[in-house]
Amino acid sequence: MQQPVENAQLFYEYYRQWIDVYKKGAIREATLDKYLMTQKWVEKLAPELKVYELTRTAYQKLLNDYAKNHEKQTTLDFHHQLKGAVLDAVDEGLIERDPTRKAIIKGKSPGVKKIKYLNQFELHTLIAHLDIKEAVNWDWFILLVAKTGMRFSEALAITPSDFDFARQTLSISKTWDYKGDGGFLPTKNKSSVRKIQIDWQIVVKFSELTKNLPEDKPIFVGDKKIHNSTVNDVLTRHCKECGISEISIHGLRHTHESLLLFAGVSIASVVRRLGHASMATTQKTYLHIIQELEEEYENYGNIKSRLEVIS
């Protein structure tokens, strides 16, 4: 169903309008930014592509061009973000057939992945190395995330009133808009609103730290704008000085999740504690841990057999 060229709309322009109409105000800013980045890539890779020219071949070429500089999973995300708009264009009669049907997802070979979490010994080493003073500093923040597995924005939004030291619980019901102009925002999803248990170390230390702080003001937010790179730099310095694997603040969340699963805590309990919307993410971590345990068992078997030969 081709249209006159002079009346045809460029695909990247249509996609931008689609984002404004269907996504803006309906999704979180961080997610919206991903859609806008996808739009920029479409404009870069196919600046002359018109909506009615979007055939299966043209769409596949767009994916292939994107895949030249991105890993397969990233290309799949790119495809998913485009697909909704393309299907709407089909429904509107702008495109005759669904060009996304049977799309082939390609991508660069994955690079060397940085370690995403610490083992139990490394975590204990890190916590022992933290400089927990009387005044609030980023080491306090690192301790809280390590012990609770909270998201960066959730931990920033914690106020003294969120703690119930008598019941050893912490309420997570909001996030801090550190990427924007500051201020409280809703949590990532409904499942992220939760109340979690905290251990005696957090109870003792934070009850002392917060006793003279304003009840409704974020503990870790001051006058200056906060960047997660600032906290990551502090964490990296500690890791280097301890001689342990270097991870990010988000890596501490993975660490908390992994150690819980490793200790035999049920997937459902871990999902609730971390505020995941579904079990999918936690199940991936669980499968990874099972794989590591199997590898350790195999290594143990190899070492044991060698020792038996030597003896």
BELMOQUI-V918937 format. One record per backbone hydrogen bond with DSSP energy under -0.5 kcal/mol. NH is the residue of the N-H (numbers start at 1). CO is the residue of the C=O. If there is no record, write none. Layout:
# BELMOQUI-V918937
NH & CO
NH & CO
This chain:
# BELMOQUI-V918937
7 & 4
8 & 4
8 & 5
11 & 49
14 & 10
15 & 11
16 & 12
17 & 13
18 & 14
19 & 15
20 & 16
21 & 17
22 & 18
23 & 18
23 & 19
24 & 19
26 & 23
27 & 23
32 & 28
33 & 29
34 & 30
35 & 31
36 & 32
37 & 33
38 & 34
39 & 35
40 & 36
41 & 37
42 & 38
43 & 39
44 & 40
45 & 41
46 & 42
49 & 46
51 & 9
53 & 50
54 & 51
55 & 53
59 & 55
60 & 56
61 & 57
62 & 58
63 & 59
64 & 60
65 & 61
66 & 62
67 & 63
68 & 64
69 & 66
70 & 67
72 & 108
75 & 71
76 & 72
77 & 73
78 & 74
79 & 75
80 & 76
81 & 77
82 & 78
83 & 79
84 & 80
86 & 82
87 & 83
88 & 84
89 & 85
90 & 86
91 & 87
92 & 88
93 & 90
94 & 89
95 & 89
99 & 97
101 & 98
103 & 100
105 & 103
106 & 104
108 & 67
108 & 70
123 & 119
124 & 120
125 & 121
126 & 122
127 & 123
128 & 124
129 & 125
129 & 126
130 & 126
130 & 127
132 & 130
133 & 131
140 & 137
141 & 137
142 & 138
143 & 139
144 & 140
145 & 141
146 & 142
147 & 143
148 & 144
149 & 145
155 & 151
156 & 152
157 & 153
158 & 155
160 & 214
160 & 217
161 & 215
162 & 159
163 & 160
164 & 169
168 & 164
169 & 164
170 & 196
171 & 162
172 & 194
173 & 171
175 & 185
176 & 153
177 & 183
178 & 176
182 & 177
185 & 175
192 & 189
193 & 190
194 & 172
194 & 192
196 & 170
198 & 168
203 & 199
204 & 200
205 & 201
206 & 202
207 & 203
208 & 204
209 & 205
210 & 206
211 & 207
213 & 210
217 & 214
219 & 158
221 & 218
222 & 220
230 & 227
231 & 227
232 & 228
233 & 229
234 & 230
235 & 231
236 & 232
237 & 233
238 & 234
239 & 235
240 & 236
241 & 237
242 & 238
243 & 239
244 & 239
247 & 245
252 & 248
252 & 249
253 & 249
254 & 250
255 & 251
256 & 252
257 & 253
258 & 254
259 & 255
260 & 256
261 & 257
262 & 258
263 & 259
264 & 261
265 & 260
270 & 266
271 & 267
272 & 268
273 & 269
274 & 270
275 & 271
276 & 271
283 & 279
284 & 280
285 & 281
286 & 282
287 & 283
288 & 284
289 & 285
290 & 286
291 & 287
292 & 288
293 & 289
294 & 290
295 & 291
296 & 292
297 & 293
298 & 294
299 & 295
300 & 296
301 & 297
302 & 298
303 & 299
304 & 300
305 & 301
306 & 302
307 & 303
308 & 304
309 & 305
310 & 306
311 & 307
